[in-house]
Amino acid sequence: MRFLWLLPKAAPAVLRHLVGYLELAGQDLEQAQREFGARLLAAAIFGVSIFFVILCGCLLVLALTWDTPNRVAAIAWMAGGFAVIAGIAGVYRANLSSSQAQFLATVRREWQEDRMILDHILSPEEE
């Protein structure tokens, strides 16, 4: 019964908080979009540049060792080096993913604070 009596009083505050949550979610989404775009652009530029550096390095190694008995060993060493680099990149990627900020973290934090306040408001009063 107390809940029905408090509902008209709490409705404006609840609506304001819902609007606030929507604004926070919008801000979090905008920030996530900006960060994702910047990371994607940097990764694309880095990836293309590294591809051409590695391609030129491999061509240089092959050109220097082609007429020697070491050409197969040179190719095998390059393949091993790429495997090691791929492993290191995989570990780095896993560590990077674990340290990334949570999606909509601001909204979650505000909701936890408001939930405690609502629980206090809606709880039966001790008499």
N, C-alpha and C positions, 0 to 999 in steps of 0.2 A: 504494500500500500504506500509506503514511504517513497518508493521508486516513482510511482505515478504522480505523487505530489511534487517531487523534485524535477520531473521531466520538463515542464515549462520553463523552469529556471535554468536548467542545464542545456536546453536546446540551442540557444544563441551561442553559448560557449563552444558546444560541440561543433556547430556549423563553422564557427570561426577557425577552430582547430582543423577541421577537414579542409577548409580552404588553405590554411597554412601548410598542411601536409601536401596538398597538390602543388603549391608553390615550391616547397622544398624538393619534392620529387622532380619538378621541372628543372630546378637549378642543378640537382644531381645528374639528371640526364644530359643537360647541356654540357656540364663539366666532363662527364664520361665521353660524350661525343667529341669534344675538343681534344681530350687526351688520346682517344683512339685514333683520330685523324692524324695527329702529330706523330704518334708512334708508327702508324702505317706508312706515312710518307718517309720518315727517317729509315724505317726498315727496308722500304723499296729502294731508296737511293743507296743505302749500305749494301744491300744484296746485289744490285746490279754492278756496283763498283767492285765488290769483292769477286764477283764472277769473272769480270774481265781481268783483274789482277791475277787470279788463279789460272785462268786460261793462258795468259801470256807467260806465266811462270812455267806451266807445264810444257808449253811449246818450246820454251828456252831449254828446259831439261832434255826434252826429246831431240832437239836440234843438236845439242852438245854431245849426246851419247848415242846417236843413231848409228854411226859407223863403227861403234865399239862393241865389244862383247857385254858391256854393262847396260845395254838398253833395256833388257827385260827386268833387271834388278832396279833400274831407275823407275820404271813404270810401277813395279811392285811397291817400292818405297813411297811413291806418291800416293798410291791407293791406301797404304797403311796410314800415311799422314792424314789423309782425308777422313779415314775412319776414326782416328783419334780426335780430330777437330769436331766431327759430328757428335761423338760421345760427350765431349766437353760442352758443346752447344746445347745438347739435350739436358744435361745436368743444370746448366745455367738457366735454361728456360723453365725447368721445374722449380728452381729456387725463386725465379722472378714471379711465377704464378702464385706461389704461396704468400708472397709479401705484398700482393696487390690489394688495394683498398676494397672493402666490401661494396657491392652495388647498393645504392640508396642507403648508405650508412647514416646520413643525417636524419632521414625520415625514421629509421629504426630507433635511433637514440631519442629523438623527440617523442616518439610513440611510447617508449618505455617510461619516460618521465611523466607524460600525460596519463598513462594508464595507472600509475601510482596515485595521481591526484584524483582521477575518476573513481578508483577503488575507495579512496578515503571519503569522497563526497557521497558515494552510493552505499557505503557500508551503514549498517544500522548503528545509530548513536548509542553509546553506553550511558545508561541512566543510573 
